[in-house]
Amino acid sequence: MKKGAVLSAHDISEGGLAVTLAEMAFSGKAGIKVNLGDIPTTVELQPAEYLFGETPGCIVFEVAPEHAALAESLGFTAIGETTADGQLVIIDDENTFINASISELKPLWQNGLTPYY
């Protein structure tokens, strides 16, 4: 933080990693592409567990590319990158789980249940 390496941070709580990444992208300034295969784990998890498992105490950091080596030297693992295409893309080494426009996801997140109450 003191070196200005962290551009943003978001906890993985309600909705899990998929919602965390979407919320981070809702500023509309960039897309996000993440490979679940890059997430370090000591147990094998199913994709839904990665995507929607709520893990309080875990935080996703966005780090400027010029600080990536510093972050990795501190023990952080790069799981993805920001993109210019305005898409949220979540893959593993073989499958695409989410490939959606952030501009289409944001209204669903904001108003998804409104028609039902």
Backbone as ProteinMPNN parsed JSONL, in Angstrom:
{"seq_chain_A": "MKKGAVLSAHDISEGGLAVTLAEMAFSGKAGIKVNLGDIPTTVELQPAEYLFGETPGCIVFEVAPEHAALAESLGFTAIGETTADGQLVIIDDENTFINASISELKPLWQNGLTPYY", "coords_chain_A": {"N_chain_A": [[0.825, -1.185, 0.0], [1.894, 1.279, 0.815], [3.764, 1.721, -1.172], [2.23, 2.275, -3.336], [1.355, 0.242, -4.954], [-1.036, -1.178, -4.972], [-4.0, -1.01, -6.702], [-6.708, -1.457, -6.361], [-8.894, -3.168, -4.055], [-10.815, -5.913, -2.87], [-13.028, -7.688, -0.782], [-13.686, -11.22, -0.591], [-16.682, -12.163, -0.244], [-20.021, -12.076, 0.162], [-21.498, -13.901, -2.307], [-19.133, -14.794, -3.395], [-16.087, -15.377, -5.324], [-16.739, -14.86, -8.057], [-18.706, -12.839, -7.91], [-17.264, -10.907, -6.53], [-15.24, -10.245, -8.417], [-16.852, -9.24, -10.484], [-18.015, -7.018, -9.185], [-15.709, -5.515, -8.771], [-15.194, -4.779, -11.368], [-17.275, -3.14, -12.08], [-16.887, -0.404, -12.176], [-16.493, 0.26, -14.721], [-14.206, 0.816, -16.094], [-12.496, -1.148, -16.983], [-12.127, -4.537, -18.173], [-12.068, -7.92, -16.89], [-10.065, -10.787, -16.754], [-9.77, -14.012, -15.6], [-8.071, -16.944, -14.556], [-9.078, -19.834, -13.17], [-7.439, -21.985, -12.72], [-5.06, -20.9, -11.895], [-5.294, -20.295, -9.255], [-3.997, -20.814, -6.114], [-4.333, -23.721, -4.138], [-4.898, -26.053, -1.501], [-6.517, -28.183, -1.607], [-8.562, -30.03, -3.906], [-10.953, -28.282, -5.696], [-14.318, -27.87, -6.869], [-15.466, -26.104, -9.802], [-17.729, -24.436, -9.151], [-17.338, -24.069, -6.436], [-15.021, -22.51, -6.361], [-16.016, -20.268, -7.747], [-18.348, -19.355, -6.339], [-18.027, -19.787, -3.643], [-18.061, -18.487, -0.456], [-15.657, -16.78, 1.158], [-14.813, -15.332, 3.744], [-12.374, -13.048, 4.845], [-10.59, -13.374, 2.847], [-9.031, -11.595, 0.217], [-9.142, -9.943, -2.898], [-6.714, -8.405, -4.772], [-6.012, -5.729, -6.939], [-3.262, -5.069, -8.813], [-0.91, -2.805, -10.07], [0.647, -3.361, -13.226], [3.426, -2.85, -13.283], [4.133, -3.372, -10.706], [3.794, -6.028, -10.272], [5.805, -8.011, -9.916], [6.796, -7.299, -7.405], [4.523, -7.79, -5.812], [4.281, -10.574, -6.147], [6.696, -11.347, -4.991], [6.091, -10.903, -2.385], [4.431, -12.911, -1.763], [1.947, -13.036, -2.983], [-0.333, -14.281, -5.483], [-0.718, -14.107, -8.924], [-3.787, -14.213, -10.495], [-5.106, -13.425, -12.669], [-5.929, -10.801, -15.032], [-6.465, -7.336, -15.826], [-8.461, -6.138, -18.528], [-9.076, -4.514, -21.701], [-11.498, -4.895, -22.891], [-14.027, -4.8, -21.658], [-15.267, -7.059, -20.641], [-16.202, -9.707, -18.411], [-14.408, -12.432, -17.81], [-14.095, -15.706, -16.9], [-12.225, -18.496, -16.596], [-11.031, -21.923, -16.622], [-8.297, -24.14, -16.99], [-9.375, -25.535, -19.106], [-12.088, -24.899, -19.603], [-14.635, -22.39, -20.211], [-16.286, -20.469, -17.927], [-17.59, -18.095, -17.307], [-18.354, -15.534, -19.484], [-19.061, -12.587, -20.064], [-20.554, -9.415, -20.736], [-19.647, -6.62, -18.875], [-21.191, -4.356, -18.732], [-23.711, -5.408, -19.147], [-23.977, -7.09, -16.969], [-23.991, -5.429, -14.693], [-26.58, -4.021, -14.372], [-28.155, -6.269, -13.797], [-27.097, -7.095, -11.388], [-27.663, -4.833, -9.843], [-30.469, -4.63, -9.976], [-31.624, -7.117, -10.052], [-33.525, -8.691, -8.493], [-35.676, -7.004, -8.275], [-38.099, -7.144, -9.897], [-39.496, -9.068, -8.511], [-40.428, -8.3, -6.05]], "CA_chain_A": [[0.0, 0.0, 0.0], [2.745, 2.458, 0.912], [4.483, 1.908, -2.433], [1.272, 2.596, -4.387], [1.225, -0.901, -5.856], [-2.411, -1.682, -4.986], [-4.942, -0.11, -7.353], [-7.993, -1.685, -5.707], [-8.988, -4.403, -3.27], [-12.21, -6.266, -2.57], [-13.144, -8.936, -0.037], [-14.48, -12.294, -1.189], [-17.701, -12.491, 0.755], [-21.324, -12.42, -0.406], [-21.478, -14.251, -3.722], [-17.885, -15.437, -3.739], [-15.109, -14.77, -6.229], [-17.377, -14.355, -9.276], [-19.342, -11.558, -7.589], [-16.179, -9.982, -6.197], [-14.628, -9.764, -9.657], [-17.831, -8.397, -11.177], [-18.106, -5.743, -8.473], [-14.487, -4.758, -9.041], [-15.229, -4.301, -12.745], [-18.429, -2.282, -12.317], [-16.502, 0.984, -12.417], [-16.584, 0.445, -16.164], [-12.932, 1.239, -16.656], [-11.733, -2.269, -17.525], [-12.651, -5.88, -18.022], [-11.235, -8.8, -16.071], [-9.943, -12.174, -17.181], [-9.176, -14.804, -14.515], [-7.95, -18.384, -14.769], [-9.209, -20.534, -11.887], [-6.301, -22.883, -12.588], [-3.942, -20.187, -11.284], [-5.55, -20.061, -7.834], [-3.359, -21.847, -5.294], [-5.209, -24.368, -3.166], [-4.342, -27.297, -0.963], [-7.492, -29.238, -1.9], [-9.192, -29.861, -5.21], [-12.283, -27.696, -5.597], [-15.138, -27.814, -8.068], [-15.563, -24.716, -10.272], [-18.729, -23.668, -8.395], [-16.753, -23.721, -5.134], [-14.164, -21.353, -6.63], [-16.786, -19.12, -8.208], [-19.383, -18.846, -5.451], [-17.702, -20.036, -2.25], [-17.848, -17.26, 0.308], [-14.474, -16.993, 1.99], [-14.47, -14.117, 4.479], [-10.968, -12.972, 5.216], [-9.797, -13.39, 1.617], [-9.142, -10.336, -0.517], [-8.564, -9.863, -4.236], [-6.039, -7.129, -4.993], [-5.59, -5.338, -8.283], [-1.93, -4.494, -8.689], [-0.392, -2.247, -11.32], [1.587, -4.309, -13.855], [4.827, -2.579, -12.921], [4.35, -3.846, -9.346], [3.453, -7.454, -10.194], [6.926, -8.763, -9.346], [6.819, -6.992, -5.97], [3.417, -8.524, -5.187], [4.633, -11.998, -6.124], [7.778, -11.545, -4.017], [5.47, -10.83, -1.058], [3.618, -14.102, -1.572], [0.68, -12.978, -3.702], [-0.367, -15.032, -6.723], [-1.519, -13.501, -9.992], [-4.806, -15.146, -10.993], [-5.714, -12.871, -13.862], [-5.479, -9.49, -15.478], [-7.488, -6.446, -16.346], [-8.484, -6.097, -19.989], [-9.727, -3.32, -22.247], [-12.671, -5.281, -23.674], [-15.278, -4.641, -20.934], [-15.849, -8.375, -20.393], [-15.774, -10.515, -17.277], [-14.124, -13.763, -18.339], [-13.534, -16.611, -15.903], [-11.946, -19.781, -17.232], [-9.991, -22.732, -16.008], [-7.392, -24.52, -18.053], [-10.092, -26.206, -20.189], [-13.473, -24.455, -19.779], [-15.036, -21.014, -19.947], [-17.431, -20.486, -17.037], [-18.277, -16.82, -17.459], [-17.862, -14.622, -20.514], [-20.212, -11.694, -20.116], [-20.303, -7.985, -20.758], [-19.821, -5.992, -17.569], [-22.309, -3.415, -18.845], [-24.943, -6.192, -19.022], [-24.035, -7.674, -15.633], [-24.235, -4.445, -13.63], [-28.005, -3.85, -14.058], [-28.662, -7.492, -13.169], [-26.625, -7.04, -9.998], [-28.352, -3.75, -9.146], [-31.931, -4.707, -10.004], [-32.015, -8.484, -10.38], [-34.709, -9.196, -7.804], [-36.7, -5.962, -8.225], [-39.408, -7.558, -10.412], [-40.114, -10.095, -7.664], [-40.948, -7.75, -4.799]], "C_chain_A": [[0.88, 1.263, 0.0], [3.484, 2.748, -0.383], [3.555, 2.232, -3.6], [1.035, 1.459, -5.361], [-0.216, -1.366, -6.002], [-3.329, -0.619, -5.6], [-6.338, -0.234, -6.762], [-7.936, -2.995, -4.946], [-10.454, -4.644, -2.933], [-12.231, -7.598, -1.842], [-13.975, -9.949, -0.82], [-15.488, -12.714, -0.131], [-18.983, -12.857, 0.03], [-21.235, -12.669, -1.91], [-20.195, -14.894, -4.185], [-17.038, -14.674, -4.745], [-15.759, -14.18, -7.471], [-18.012, -12.983, -9.025], [-18.284, -10.514, -7.238], [-15.563, -9.392, -7.457], [-15.577, -8.855, -10.429], [-17.925, -7.03, -10.505], [-16.867, -4.89, -8.695], [-14.525, -4.135, -10.437], [-16.341, -3.288, -12.996], [-18.088, -0.808, -12.469], [-16.558, 1.301, -13.898], [-15.29, 0.842, -16.832], [-12.152, 0.105, -17.305], [-12.531, -3.549, -17.404], [-11.696, -6.682, -17.156], [-11.24, -10.183, -16.689], [-9.163, -12.924, -16.108], [-9.159, -16.27, -14.918], [-7.995, -19.065, -13.41], [-8.045, -21.496, -11.652], [-5.086, -22.237, -11.947], [-4.125, -19.945, -9.783], [-4.9, -21.171, -7.016], [-4.336, -22.418, -4.275], [-4.558, -25.66, -2.691], [-5.285, -28.476, -1.17], [-8.1, -28.97, -3.272], [-10.618, -29.361, -5.015], [-13.005, -27.786, -6.929], [-15.248, -26.357, -8.519], [-16.568, -23.877, -9.488], [-18.193, -23.25, -7.033], [-15.806, -22.533, -5.283], [-15.006, -20.106, -6.89], [-17.682, -18.515, -7.142], [-19.141, -19.125, -3.978], [-17.389, -18.73, -1.542], [-16.74, -17.504, 1.321], [-14.081, -15.696, 2.686], [-13.01, -14.169, 4.918], [-10.05, -13.044, 4.015], [-10.069, -12.113, 0.831], [-8.488, -10.494, -1.879], [-7.972, -8.466, -4.375], [-5.808, -6.936, -6.482], [-4.281, -4.593, -8.114], [-1.495, -3.979, -10.05], [0.653, -3.193, -11.904], [3.049, -4.087, -13.457], [5.162, -3.018, -11.496], [4.057, -5.335, -9.18], [4.569, -8.275, -9.552], [7.031, -8.521, -7.842], [5.733, -7.784, -5.253], [3.736, -10.012, -5.087], [5.744, -12.273, -5.128], [7.263, -11.508, -2.584], [4.523, -11.99, -0.8], [2.266, -14.083, -2.251], [0.793, -13.758, -5.003], [-1.242, -14.307, -7.728], [-2.489, -14.552, -10.515], [-5.454, -14.634, -12.275], [-5.161, -11.504, -14.185], [-6.679, -8.636, -15.857], [-7.344, -6.398, -17.859], [-9.209, -4.836, -20.437], [-11.06, -3.631, -22.912], [-14.009, -5.165, -22.946], [-15.996, -5.951, -20.639], [-15.359, -8.918, -19.056], [-15.635, -11.929, -17.809], [-13.474, -14.578, -17.229], [-13.446, -17.985, -16.547], [-11.198, -20.665, -16.252], [-9.126, -23.179, -17.177], [-8.102, -25.127, -19.263], [-11.448, -25.612, -20.524], [-13.622, -22.959, -19.55], [-16.315, -21.067, -19.119], [-18.258, -19.209, -17.151], [-17.568, -16.045, -18.562], [-19.018, -13.681, -20.802], [-19.759, -10.241, -20.11], [-20.587, -7.396, -19.381], [-20.991, -5.018, -17.609], [-23.655, -4.134, -18.796], [-25.091, -6.788, -17.618], [-24.444, -6.665, -14.558], [-25.719, -4.218, -13.362], [-28.633, -5.095, -13.425], [-28.301, -7.519, -11.694], [-27.407, -5.994, -9.214], [-29.844, -4.017, -8.975], [-32.466, -6.121, -10.198], [-33.286, -8.989, -9.744], [-35.861, -8.199, -7.77], [-38.052, -6.421, -8.782], [-40.167, -8.51, -9.48], [-40.605, -9.576, -6.324], [-41.38, -6.315, -4.978]], "O_chain_A": [[0.614, 2.204, -0.748], [3.8, 3.904, -0.666], [4.017, 2.44, -4.722], [0.563, 1.684, -6.476], [-0.587, -1.897, -7.049], [-3.43, 0.504, -5.104], [-7.07, 0.751, -6.67], [-7.049, -3.822, -5.162], [-11.228, -3.707, -2.738], [-11.534, -8.534, -2.233], [-14.85, -9.584, -1.606], [-15.187, -13.512, 0.757], [-19.018, -13.875, -0.662], [-20.933, -11.76, -2.684], [-20.16, -15.486, -5.264], [-17.246, -13.484, -4.983], [-15.368, -13.096, -7.903], [-17.868, -12.073, -9.841], [-18.413, -9.352, -7.622], [-15.385, -8.178, -7.556], [-15.164, -7.826, -10.964], [-17.916, -6.001, -11.181], [-16.968, -3.667, -8.797], [-13.943, -3.072, -10.655], [-16.342, -2.635, -14.04], [-18.954, -0.028, -12.866], [-16.658, 2.463, -14.291], [-15.279, 1.171, -18.018], [-11.242, 0.358, -18.094], [-13.488, -3.635, -16.634], [-10.648, -6.188, -16.74], [-12.285, -10.691, -17.096], [-8.05, -12.539, -15.748], [-10.097, -16.774, -15.535], [-7.085, -18.91, -12.596], [-7.706, -21.787, -10.506], [-4.177, -22.936, -11.501], [-3.216, -19.448, -9.117], [-5.219, -22.345, -7.204], [-5.076, -21.676, -3.629], [-3.766, -26.274, -3.406], [-4.911, -29.627, -0.94], [-8.144, -27.831, -3.736], [-11.394, -29.947, -4.259], [-12.379, -27.78, -7.988], [-15.132, -25.456, -7.688], [-16.289, -22.716, -9.187], [-18.554, -22.188, -6.527], [-15.785, -21.647, -4.429], [-14.75, -19.037, -6.337], [-17.775, -17.292, -7.04], [-19.958, -18.745, -3.139], [-16.541, -17.959, -1.993], [-16.874, -18.33, 2.223], [-13.13, -15.031, 2.275], [-12.498, -15.217, 5.311], [-8.85, -12.8, 4.141], [-11.196, -11.62, 0.79], [-7.422, -11.096, -2.006], [-8.648, -7.467, -4.127], [-5.451, -7.874, -7.194], [-4.196, -3.615, -7.372], [-1.691, -4.646, -11.065], [1.455, -3.763, -11.165], [3.81, -5.044, -13.315], [6.332, -3.039, -11.112], [4.073, -5.846, -8.06], [4.296, -9.146, -8.726], [7.325, -9.448, -7.087], [5.987, -8.383, -4.208], [3.488, -10.635, -4.055], [5.745, -13.32, -4.481], [7.914, -12.018, -1.672], [3.885, -12.056, 0.25], [1.501, -15.037, -2.108], [1.881, -13.885, -5.564], [-2.374, -13.934, -7.421], [-2.083, -15.639, -10.926], [-6.257, -15.334, -12.892], [-4.103, -11.097, -13.705], [-7.757, -9.143, -16.165], [-6.256, -6.59, -18.403], [-9.874, -4.175, -19.64], [-11.7, -2.726, -23.447], [-15.048, -5.411, -23.56], [-17.206, -5.954, -20.41], [-14.244, -8.625, -18.625], [-16.618, -12.551, -18.21], [-12.437, -14.195, -16.687], [-14.445, -18.558, -16.98], [-10.783, -20.214, -15.185], [-9.238, -22.616, -18.266], [-7.507, -25.228, -20.336], [-11.927, -25.803, -21.641], [-12.857, -22.342, -18.809], [-17.314, -21.641, -19.553], [-19.487, -19.251, -17.097], [-16.343, -15.921, -18.569], [-19.849, -13.944, -21.671], [-18.718, -9.895, -19.55], [-21.641, -7.645, -18.796], [-21.709, -4.872, -16.619], [-24.656, -3.517, -18.433], [-26.209, -6.968, -17.135], [-25.163, -7.012, -13.621], [-26.108, -4.22, -12.194], [-29.544, -4.98, -12.605], [-29.107, -7.919, -10.855], [-27.775, -6.224, -8.062], [-30.422, -3.671, -7.944], [-33.651, -6.296, -10.481], [-34.068, -9.666, -10.411], [-36.936, -8.534, -7.272], [-39.079, -6.106, -8.18], [-41.365, -8.723, -9.661], [-41.15, -10.346, -5.534], [-41.845, -5.688, -4.026]]}, "name": "protein", "num_of_chains": 1, "seq": "MKKGAVLSAHDISEGGLAVTLAEMAFSGKAGIKVNLGDIPTTVELQPAEYLFGETPGCIVFEVAPEHAALAESLGFTAIGETTADGQLVIIDDENTFINASISELKPLWQNGLTPYY"}
